[in-house]
Amino acid sequence: MQYDIQAINERVERESRFVPILQKSIQRSIVGQRYLVDRLLVGLLCDGHVLIEGVPGLAKTLAVKTLAQSVSTTFRRIQFTPDLLPADLVGTEVYNPRDHSFTAKRGPIFANFILADEINRAPAKVQSALLECMQERQVTIGDTTYPLAYPFLVLATQNPIEQQGTYPLPEAQVDRFMLKLKVTYPSREEEKQIMEMVTSGDIPAITPVIDPNVLKTAQQVVREIYMDEKVKNYVLDIVFATRDPEAFKLPIKHLIAYGGSPRATIFLAQAARAHAFLRGRGYVTPEDVKAVGFDVLRHRVIVTYEAEAEGLDSEAVLQRIFDSIEVP
């Protein structure tokens, strides 16, 4: 097994050489926000969709756009509004009176990177159409189903402070997002750099630095990263503690309405592997699991009304779980 770990370490070192180049490309336009950029790369390496939550003006949209422009792929921004229709997203059939036939007019969803801006402003029918795209990687227009090109990544943003005119995302759709990121304000020094860069007009153009073939190879390497049985059990303990905390002697059952699904276990293991890859390691440590744990679980653990009455959200409950589960 030692030989296998050494071999995968060498492969990770070889195939992750593009990571600093990609990070440098993104940092040309984005000041700070290292957490956001790092987790976007985790989602990219796992081919998983990402939901980004933060107040306006924190460069959420710019970060997603810059990431998309740094990869040699197609990018579409879709502004979600209450009057958006499913046809505006996926496309529709257009009647041709000359030969009395219908032809499919493809919508903006037929791109590699989709920025779903303010996703919680779209009505249920649009969310339902997006759900098929996210889960099945396909689009149905009329009676015909069209596969979506590789890579296909939905990077969605939502504003947590404005609820008027919004539609809460269904739990089934929220669960399809691999990660939910919470973006915070930059530091004083970072904000000074932002002010100087924007007011001077010195914002560099972004050009592609990697192609999808490099990304595909990296994703395959991420799947091969070694995870010890003890670390696998640690992942399982964390997820199962959200469902049955009493089995782990955690007095928080009254705070949790629903725990993480099996998708949470899968995504937590995948994200931990990607986190290790970004740090040049061919093996996963418990610290990798801890680093991405909140991002994978914060939108999958639903707290009770009792927890809300006590001022506790899912992150507070998860903090108790991570503090209590024994680290291997």
TORDRENVO-215397 format. One line per 3 residues: number of its first residue (from 1); their letters; for each residue x, z, y of N, C-alpha, C. Coordinates in steps of 0.2 Angstrom, whole numbers. Atoms other than C-alpha are relative to their C-alpha. Example, Ala and Ser with C-alpha at 12.3 -4.5 7.8 and 13.67 -1.06 7.14 Angstrom:
TORDRENVO-215397
1) as) 4/0/-6/62/39/-22/4/0/6 | -4/-1/-6/68/36/-5/-4/3/5
END
This chain:
TORDRENVO-215397
1) mqy) 4/0/-6/0/0/0/4/0/6 | -5/0/-5/15/3/11/2/-7/2 | -2/7/-1/20/-15/9/-5/-3/4
4) diq) 5/4/-3/3/-21/14/-1/2/7 | 1/-3/-7/2/-10/30/6/-4/4 | -6/3/-4/20/-17/35/-2/-7/1
7) ain) 1/7/-1/14/-35/32/-6/-1/5 | 5/1/-5/-2/-33/42/2/2/7 | -3/-2/-7/8/-24/56/4/-6/3
10) erv) -4/5/-3/19/-39/57/-5/-6/2 | 5/5/-2/4/-51/57/-4/2/7 | 3/-3/-7/-4/-40/71/4/-2/6
13) ere) -4/1/-5/11/-41/81/1/-7/2 | 0/7/-1/12/-60/79/-6/-3/3 | 6/3/-2/-6/-64/82/-3/3/6
16) srf) 3/-3/-6/-9/-52/97/4/-1/6 | -4/2/-6/4/-60/108/-4/-2/6 | 4/3/-5/-10/-68/118/-3/6/4
19) vpi) 3/-5/-4/-17/-51/123/2/2/7 | -3/-2/-7/-5/-46/137/-2/-6/5 | 1/6/-5/-7/-64/144/-8/0/2
22) lqk) 7/0/-2/-26/-63/143/-2/6/5 | 1/-5/-4/-26/-46/151/3/-1/7 | -2/2/-6/-15/-52/165/-4/-5/4
25) siq) 4/5/-3/-26/-67/168/-6/4/3 | 6/-4/-2/-41/-55/170/2/4/6 | -2/-5/-5/-32/-43/181/2/-4/7
28) rsi) -1/4/-7/-28/-57/194/-6/0/4 | 6/-1/-4/-46/-55/199/-3/6/0 | 3/-7/1/-51/-38/193/5/5/2
31) vgq) -4/-5/-1/-43/-23/201/-2/6/-4 | 2/-5/4/-43/-8/190/-5/-1/-6 | 5/1/5/-58/-6/178/3/-2/-7
34) ryl) -3/1/6/-46/-5/163/-4/1/-6 | 5/-2/6/-59/3/152/-5/-6/-1 | 4/5/0/-71/-11/156/3/-6/-4
37) vdr) -4/6/3/-58/-25/152/2/1/-7 | -2/-2/7/-52/-16/136/-6/-1/-4 | 6/0/5/-70/-14/129/-2/-7/0
40) llv) 2/7/1/-74/-32/133/4/-4/-5 | -4/4/5/-59/-38/123/-2/3/-7 | 2/-3/6/-65/-26/109/-6/-4/-3
43) gll) 6/4/2/-82/-35/109/2/-7/-2 | -2/7/1/-73/-52/110/4/-1/-7 | -3/0/6/-62/-48/95/-4/1/-6
46) cdg) 5/-1/5/-77/-42/85/-5/-5/0 | 6/4/-1/-88/-56/90/-7/3/1 | 6/-4/-1/-100/-43/96/-3/0/7
49) hvl) 3/0/-7/-112/-43/111/1/7/3 | -2/-6/-4/-109/-31/125/-5/1/5 | 4/-2/-5/-121/-22/136/3/4/5
52) ieg) -4/-4/-5/-114/-16/153/-5/3/5 | 4/-4/-5/-122/-3/164/4/3/5 | -4/-3/-6/-117/2/181/-4/-2/6
55) vpg) 3/2/-6/-123/2/199/3/-6/3 | -3/7/-3/-121/-14/210/7/1/3 | -7/0/-3/-104/-19/216/6/2/-4
58) lak) -6/-3/4/-93/-13/202/4/-5/-4 | -4/5/3/-87/-30/197/-2/-2/-7 | 2/1/7/-97/-31/181/-1/-8/-1
61) tla) 1/7/0/-102/-49/184/6/-4/0 | -6/3/-1/-85/-54/190/5/1/-6 | -5/-1/6/-76/-46/175/-2/-5/-6
64) vkt) 2/5/6/-87/-56/162/1/-7/2 | -2/7/-2/-85/-72/172/7/-1/-1 | -8/1/0/-66/-70/173/2/0/-7
67) laq) -2/0/7/-65/-66/154/-2/-7/-3 | 2/7/3/-75/-82/150/4/-5/3 | -4/5/-3/-65/-92/162/7/0/-3
70) svs) -7/0/2/-49/-86/154/1/-3/-8 | 1/3/6/-55/-93/137/-2/-7/1 | 2/7/-1/-56/-112/135/-7/-1/-4
73) ttf) 7/0/3/-75/-111/132/-5/-2/5 | 5/1/-5/-91/-115/141/-4/7/2 | 2/-7/-3/-99/-101/152/-7/-2/4
76) rri) 6/0/-3/-117/-99/158/-2/7/3 | 3/-6/-3/-124/-86/170/-8/-1/0 | 7/1/-1/-143/-83/168/-2/6/3
79) qft) 2/-6/-4/-151/-72/181/-7/2/-3 | 6/-2/3/-165/-63/172/-5/3/6 | 5/-2/-5/-181/-61/183/-7/1/-4
82) pdl) 6/-1/3/-199/-56/179/-4/-6/-1 | 4/7/1/-205/-74/180/4/-5/-5 | -4/4/4/-192/-80/168/-4/-2/-6
85) lpa) 3/2/6/-199/-90/153/4/-1/-6 | -5/1/5/-192/-92/136/3/-7/0 | -2/7/-1/-191/-111/139/6/0/5
88) dlv) -5/0/-5/-180/-107/154/7/2/-3 | -6/-3/3/-168/-98/142/3/-5/-6 | -2/3/6/-168/-108/126/-1/-8/1
91) gte) 2/7/-1/-175/-125/132/-7/-2/-3 | 6/2/1/-190/-135/128/0/-7/-3 | 1/7/3/-197/-151/120/-3/-4/6
94) vyn) 2/4/-6/-199/-165/133/-4/-7/-3 | 4/6/3/-212/-179/129/2/-7/4 | -2/6/-3/-206/-197/131/-6/-5/-1
97) prd) 6/4/0/-221/-208/135/1/-7/-3 | -2/7/3/-212/-224/130/-1/-1/-7 | 1/1/7/-211/-221/112/-4/6/-3
100) hsf) 5/-6/2/-223/-206/111/4/5/-5 | -4/-5/4/-209/-194/105/2/5/4 | -2/-6/-3/-203/-177/109/8/0/-1
103) tak) -7/-1/0/-184/-174/113/1/7/2 | -2/-7/-2/-176/-157/114/4/0/6 | -5/-1/-6/-169/-152/131/2/7/-1
106) rgp) -3/-6/1/-157/-138/128/1/4/6 | 0/-4/-6/-157/-123/139/7/3/1 | -7/-3/-1/-142/-113/146/2/5/-5
109) ifa) -3/-5/6/-141/-102/130/5/-4/-4 | -5/4/3/-131/-117/123/6/0/3 | -6/-1/-3/-115/-110/129/4/5/-4
112) nfi) -4/-5/3/-101/-99/122/0/7/2 | 1/-7/-3/-102/-85/134/-6/0/4 | 6/-1/-4/-118/-80/141/0/6/4
115) lad) 0/-6/-4/-119/-68/156/-8/1/1 | 7/-1/-1/-137/-61/155/0/5/6 | -1/-5/-6/-137/-53/173/-7/3/1
118) ein) 6/-4/-1/-150/-39/175/-5/-1/-6 | 4/2/6/-156/-42/157/-7/4/0 | 7/-4/0/-170/-28/159/-5/-2/5
121) rap) 5/3/-5/-179/-38/172/-4/-5/-3 | 3/5/4/-185/-51/159/-6/3/-4 | 5/-3/4/-202/-49/151/1/-1/-8
124) akv) -1/-1/7/-205/-46/132/2/-7/-4 | -1/7/3/-206/-65/127/7/-3/1 | -7/2/-1/-189/-69/134/5/4/-4
127) qsa) -5/-4/4/-181/-54/126/-1/-2/-7 | 1/2/7/-189/-59/110/4/-7/-2 | -4/6/1/-181/-77/112/7/2/0
130) lle) -7/-2/0/-164/-69/116/2/3/-6 | -2/-4/6/-165/-58/101/2/-5/-6 | -2/5/5/-165/-73/89/7/-3/1
133) cmq) -7/3/-2/-150/-80/98/5/5/-2 | -6/-5/1/-140/-64/97/1/2/-7 | -1/-3/7/-144/-59/79/1/-6/-5
136) erq) 0/5/5/-146/-76/70/5/-6/2 | -5/5/-2/-134/-86/81/-3/-7/0 | 3/6/0/-147/-100/82/-6/0/5
139) vti) 5/1/-5/-161/-107/93/-5/-4/-3 | 5/4/3/-178/-113/88/-4/-3/6 | 4/4/-5/-186/-127/99/-5/-4/-3
142) gdt) 6/4/4/-203/-133/93/1/2/-8 | 0/-1/7/-201/-135/74/8/-1/-2 | -7/1/2/-182/-138/74/5/6/2
145) typ) -5/-6/-1/-168/-124/73/7/-3/1 | -7/2/-1/-151/-127/81/5/5/0 | -5/-6/0/-136/-117/77/4/0/7
148) lay) -4/-1/-6/-126/-110/92/7/-1/-2 | -7/1/1/-108/-115/94/4/6/0 | -5/-6/0/-93/-103/90/5/-1/6
151) pfl) 3/-7/0/-89/-92/99/-7/1/4 | 6/-1/-4/-106/-86/105/-1/8/1 | 0/-7/-2/-106/-70/115/-5/2/6
154) vla) 5/-2/-5/-120/-62/125/3/7/4 | -2/-6/-4/-113/-50/139/-5/1/5 | 5/-2/-4/-127/-42/148/1/6/5
157) tqn) -1/-6/-4/-128/-31/163/-7/3/2 | 6/-3/-2/-141/-19/169/1/6/5 | -1/-4/-5/-143/-8/184/-4/7/-2
160) pie) 3/-7/3/-147/11/179/-4/3/6 | 3/-4/-5/-153/16/196/-7/-3/3 | 6/3/-3/-167/4/200/-5/-2/-6
163) qqg) 4/1/6/-182/4/188/-6/-4/2 | 6/4/-2/-196/-5/199/1/-7/-2 | -1/7/2/-199/-22/191/4/-1/-6
166) typ) -4/1/6/-189/-19/175/-4/1/-6 | 3/0/6/-194/-20/157/5/4/-5 | -4/-3/5/-186/-7/145/2/-4/-6
169) lpe) -2/4/6/-176/-16/132/-3/3/-7 | 3/-3/7/-184/-14/114/6/3/-3 | -5/-3/4/-174/-3/103/3/-5/-5
172) aqv) -3/5/4/-172/-17/91/5/-5/3 | -5/4/-4/-163/-27/104/6/3/2 | -6/-4/-2/-152/-13/111/4/1/-6
175) drf) -4/-2/6/-146/-10/93/4/-6/-2 | -4/6/2/-140/-28/92/6/-1/4 | -6/0/-4/-127/-25/106/5/5/-4
178) mlk) -6/-4/3/-111/-19/98/2/6/4 | -2/-5/-4/-106/-9/113/-4/0/6 | 3/-1/-6/-114/-1/128/5/3/4
181) lkv) -5/-3/-4/-102/2/142/-3/2/7 | 2/-3/-6/-104/13/157/5/-1/5 | -6/2/-5/-94/7/172/-1/5/6
184) typ) 0/-5/-6/-89/20/186/3/-3/6 | -4/2/-6/-82/18/203/7/0/-1 | -7/0/0/-64/13/206/3/6/4
187) sre) -4/-5/-3/-51/25/212/1/-2/8 | -1/2/-7/-47/26/231/5/-5/1 | -5/5/0/-31/16/228/-2/-7/-2
190) eek) 3/6/2/-40/3/218/-4/-3/5 | 4/3/-5/-53/1/231/3/-3/6 | -4/2/-5/-40/-1/244/2/-7/-1
193) qim) -2/6/2/-33/-15/234/-5/-6/0 | 6/4/0/-50/-23/232/-2/-2/7 | 1/1/-7/-53/-22/250/5/-5/3
196) emv) -5/4/-3/-37/-30/255/0/-7/-3 | 1/6/3/-39/-44/242/-6/-4/2 | 6/4/-2/-57/-49/246/0/-2/7
199) tsg) 0/2/-7/-55/-48/265/5/-5/2 | -6/5/-2/-39/-58/265/-2/-7/-3 | 2/6/3/-48/-71/254/5/-3/-5
202) dip) -5/1/5/-33/-70/242/-3/1/-7 | 2/-1/7/-43/-72/226/2/-6/-4 | -3/6/4/-34/-83/213/-5/-3/-4
205) ait) 5/3/5/-43/-96/203/3/1/-7 | -1/-2/6/-44/-92/185/0/-7/-5 | -1/6/4/-38/-105/172/0/3/-7
208) pvi) 0/-2/7/-40/-104/153/7/1/-3 | -7/-1/3/-25/-96/144/0/1/-8 | 0/1/7/-31/-96/126/-6/-4/-2
211) dpn) 5/4/3/-42/-107/115/-4/3/-5 | 4/-3/6/-56/-103/102/4/1/-6 | -3/-1/6/-44/-106/88/5/6/0
214) vlk) -4/-6/-1/-32/-92/94/-5/6/-1 | 5/-5/1/-47/-81/95/-3/1/-7 | 3/-1/7/-54/-85/78/6/3/-5
217) taq) -5/-3/4/-37/-81/70/1/7/1 | -1/-7/-1/-36/-65/79/-6/4/-3 | 6/-3/3/-54/-60/73/1/1/-7
220) qvv) -2/-1/8/-48/-63/55/5/5/-1 | -5/-5/0/-33/-52/58/-3/7/1 | 3/-7/-1/-44/-38/65/-4/2/-6
223) rei) 4/-1/6/-55/-39/49/4/3/-5 | -5/-2/5/-39/-36/39/3/6/1 | -3/-6/-2/-33/-21/48/-2/6/-5
226) ymd) 1/-6/5/-31/-6/36/-3/6/3 | 3/-6/-2/-42/8/37/0/5/-7 | -1/-5/5/-38/23/26/-7/3/-2
229) ekv) 6/-3/2/-52/31/15/-2/6/4 | 2/-6/-5/-51/47/26/-3/-2/6 | 3/3/-7/-54/37/42/-7/-3/-2
232) kny) 7/3/2/-69/28/33/-5/6/0 | 4/-6/1/-76/45/28/-1/3/7 | 1/-3/-6/-73/51/46/-6/-4/4
235) vld) 5/4/-3/-83/36/53/-7/2/-3 | 6/-2/3/-97/40/40/-3/7/2 | 2/-7/-2/-97/59/45/-3/0/7
238) ivf) 3/0/-7/-100/55/63/-7/-3/0 | 6/3/0/-114/43/60/-5/4/-4 | 4/-4/4/-122/54/47/-2/6/4
241) atr) 2/-6/-4/-121/69/59/-5/-2/5 | 5/2/-5/-132/59/71/-7/0/-3 | 6/0/4/-145/58/57/-2/7/-3
244) dpe) 1/-7/4/-144/75/48/5/5/3 | -5/-5/-2/-134/87/59/1/6/-4 | 0/-6/3/-139/102/49/5/0/-6
247) afk) -4/1/6/-129/95/34/7/1/2 | -7/-1/-2/-113/97/45/0/7/4 | 1/-6/-4/-119/114/52/0/0/7
250) lpi) 1/2/-7/-123/107/69/-7/2/2 | 7/-2/-2/-138/116/77/-3/-4/6 | 2/4/-5/-143/101/87/-6/-5/-3
253) khl) 5/4/3/-157/94/76/-6/-1/5 | 5/0/-5/-170/98/89/1/-5/6 | -1/4/-5/-161/87/101/0/-8/-1
256) iay) -1/7/2/-160/71/91/-7/-3/-3 | 6/3/3/-176/60/88/2/-5/-5 | -2/5/4/-167/46/80/8/-1/0
259) ggs) -7/1/0/-149/44/74/3/-7/-1 | -3/7/0/-137/29/72/-2/-3/-7 | 2/4/6/-142/15/60/6/-2/-4
262) pra) -6/3/3/-131/7/47/4/-5/4 | -4/5/-4/-126/-6/60/5/4/4 | -5/-4/-4/-118/9/70/6/1/-4
265) tif) -6/-1/4/-107/12/55/5/-6/0 | -4/6/1/-102/-6/53/4/-1/7 | -3/1/-6/-99/-8/72/6/5/2
268) laq) -5/-5/-2/-89/8/74/6/-1/-4 | -6/2/4/-77/3/60/3/-7/3 | -3/6/-2/-75/-15/67/3/2/7
271) aar) -2/-2/-7/-73/-8/85/7/4/0 | -6/-4/1/-60/4/79/6/-4/-2 | -5/5/2/-50/-10/70/2/-4/6
274) aha) -2/4/-5/-51/-20/86/4/4/5 | -3/-5/-4/-45/-5/96/8/0/-2 | -7/0/2/-30/-4/85/4/-6/1
277) flr) -3/6/-1/-26/-22/86/2/-1/7 | -2/1/-7/-26/-22/105/6/5/2 | -6/-4/-1/-12/-8/103/5/-2/-5
280) grg) -5/2/4/-2/-18/91/1/3/-7 | 0/-4/7/-6/-8/75/-4/-4/-5 | 4/3/6/-11/-14/58/-4/5/-4
283) yvt) 4/-5/3/-20/2/54/-4/4/5 | 5/-4/-4/-34/13/61/2/7/0 | -1/-8/-1/-31/31/67/-7/3/2
286) ped) 6/-4/-2/-45/44/70/-1/-1/8 | 0/0/-8/-40/42/89/-4/-7/2 | 3/7/-1/-46/23/88/-8/1/-1
289) vka) 7/-1/1/-63/29/81/-3/4/6 | 2/-4/-6/-64/42/95/-1/-4/6 | 0/4/-6/-60/30/108/-6/-5/1
292) vgf) 6/5/-1/-74/18/105/-6/3/-3 | 6/-3/3/-86/30/97/-6/1/5 | 5/0/-5/-96/33/113/-3/-6/2
295) dvl) 2/7/-2/-97/15/117/-5/-3/-6 | 4/3/5/-104/11/100/-7/4/-1 | 5/-5/2/-116/26/98/-5/2/6
298) rhr) 4/-3/-6/-123/30/116/-7/-3/0 | 7/4/0/-137/17/114/-4/0/-6 | 3/0/7/-141/21/96/-2/7/-2
301) viv) 3/-7/1/-144/40/97/-5/1/5 | 6/-1/-4/-161/43/104/-1/8/0 | 1/-7/-1/-163/61/111/-8/1/1
304) tye) 7/-2/0/-179/71/110/-2/2/8 | 2/-2/-6/-190/76/125/3/7/2 | -3/-7/-1/-183/94/122/7/-1/3
307) aea) -7/1/-2/-165/87/125/-1/-2/8 | 1/3/-7/-171/78/141/-2/6/5 | 2/-6/-4/-179/94/147/6/5/2
310) egl) -6/-4/-1/-163/103/145/6/-4/4 | -5/4/-4/-154/89/155/6/-3/-4 | -5/3/4/-145/82/140/-2/-7/-2
313) dse) 0/7/2/-142/64/136/3/-1/-6 | -3/2/6/-136/55/121/8/1/0 | -7/-1/0/-118/57/127/2/7/-1
316) avl) -1/-7/1/-119/76/128/-1/2/-7 | 1/-1/7/-126/76/110/6/-2/-4 | -6/3/4/-112/65/104/6/4/1
319) qri) -6/-4/-2/-99/75/113/0/6/-5 | 1/-5/5/-105/90/102/2/-2/-7 | -1/2/7/-104/80/86/8/-2/0
322) fds) -7/2/0/-86/73/90/4/7/0 | -4/-6/0/-80/91/94/-1/4/-6 | 1/-4/6/-87/98/78/2/-3/-6
325) iev) -2/3/6/-83/85/65/7/0/-1 | -8/-1/1/-66/88/57/3/-7/0 | -4/6/-1/-53/75/61/5/0/-6
328) p) -5/0/5/-43/69/46/7/0/2
END
